[in-house]
Amino acid sequence: MTDTPPDRLSTDPNSPFHDAEILARDVGIRFKGVEKTNVEEYCVSEGWVRLSVGKGRDRNGNPITVKLKGPVEPYFRKGA
């Protein structure tokens, strides 16, 4: 396995960008230089993150999210 996270990753198991093996390695995300812990999905090449907002859910049970644009820096945390 490589030491660089993928260009795009999602925590939603129904997404084509979901990868349980990589998520198990504890991926961290820096968005605009700030550590974010509520990231549901990210894309480095397109420069956006999808963050969960509060504890609200939509009618399908998925977290309510907001999409923000800016520089995204994924990395593997040391403990993984």
C-alpha positions as CSV (number, residue, x, y, z in Angstrom):
1,M,0.0,0.0,0.0
2,T,1.2,3.5,-0.8
3,D,2.0,6.2,1.7
4,T,0.0,8.9,-0.1
5,P,-3.8,9.0,0.3
6,P,-6.0,8.8,-2.9
7,D,-7.1,11.8,-4.9
8,R,-10.7,11.3,-3.8
9,L,-12.1,9.4,-0.9
10,S,-15.6,9.1,0.7
11,T,-16.8,7.7,4.1
12,D,-20.1,6.6,2.6
13,P,-20.1,2.9,1.9
14,N,-22.5,3.4,-1.1
15,S,-20.0,5.8,-2.9
16,P,-17.8,4.5,-5.7
17,F,-14.9,6.4,-3.9
18,H,-15.3,4.5,-0.6
19,D,-12.2,2.3,0.3
20,A,-12.5,0.6,3.8
21,E,-8.8,-0.4,3.8
22,I,-7.6,3.2,3.3
23,L,-10.1,4.5,5.9
24,A,-8.8,2.0,8.4
25,R,-5.4,3.6,8.1
26,D,-6.8,6.8,9.7
27,V,-6.7,9.5,7.0
28,G,-6.4,13.1,8.3
29,I,-7.5,16.1,6.3
30,R,-6.2,19.7,6.3
31,F,-8.5,22.1,4.6
32,K,-7.1,25.6,4.1
33,G,-4.4,24.7,6.6
34,V,-6.8,23.7,9.4
35,E,-7.3,20.2,10.6
36,K,-10.9,19.0,9.9
37,T,-12.5,16.0,11.7
38,N,-16.0,16.1,10.1
39,V,-15.0,15.4,6.5
40,E,-17.4,13.0,4.7
41,E,-15.7,13.2,1.3
42,Y,-12.8,15.1,-0.4
43,C,-11.2,15.6,-3.8
44,V,-7.7,17.0,-4.0
45,S,-7.6,17.6,-7.8
46,E,-10.9,19.5,-7.8
47,G,-10.1,21.3,-4.5
48,W,-13.2,20.6,-2.4
49,V,-14.3,18.9,0.8
50,R,-17.8,17.8,1.9
51,L,-18.3,18.4,5.6
52,S,-21.1,17.1,7.8
53,V,-23.1,19.9,9.5
54,G,-24.2,19.1,13.0
55,K,-26.0,15.9,13.9
56,G,-28.8,16.4,11.3
57,R,-29.8,13.7,8.9
58,D,-31.6,13.8,5.5
59,R,-34.7,11.7,4.8
60,N,-32.5,8.8,3.7
61,G,-30.5,8.8,7.0
62,N,-27.3,10.4,5.5
63,P,-25.6,13.3,7.3
64,I,-26.4,16.7,6.1
65,T,-23.3,18.1,4.4
66,V,-21.9,21.3,2.9
67,K,-19.4,21.5,0.1
68,L,-16.5,23.9,0.5
69,K,-13.8,24.8,-2.1
70,G,-10.2,25.4,-1.2
71,P,-6.8,23.6,-0.9
72,V,-7.1,20.0,0.5
73,E,-4.2,18.1,2.1
74,P,-4.9,14.5,3.0
75,Y,-2.4,12.5,5.0
76,F,-2.1,9.3,7.0
77,R,-1.9,9.9,10.8
78,K,1.2,8.4,12.5
79,G,-0.7,6.0,14.8
80,A,-2.3,4.0,11.9
